[in-house]
Amino acid sequence: MRAGSDEAGRGLPSAGSLYTYNSRGLGRTGGFLTGWMMIAAYALYAPAGIALTSEYMSQLLPRRCT
């Protein structure tokens, strides 16, 4: 995967992350959708990690009845 992204970086020398690569291969609409999906994934990554970690920890720690 890394070698492929290095080759694409040399072939498409412009800033823009995945939008640039996908817009060249999939068209402008594909690049636009890829960019917004990447933003959504970044926005959901931390909350999902916190939720999964808290669920895992609740399974590990015993519950105390008060």
C-alpha angles and dihedrals in degrees: 000000000000093000090052093052091047091054092047090050091055092045095047107036101185136103120251109097116225093347091070096049096042096043089056092049103032102024131251094299092052091049092048093050091046091053094051093045089053091052090049091049091051090049092051098039098081097043091048091049092050092048093049093046093050091048091050093048092048088057092051100046120069118240118239120211114219 
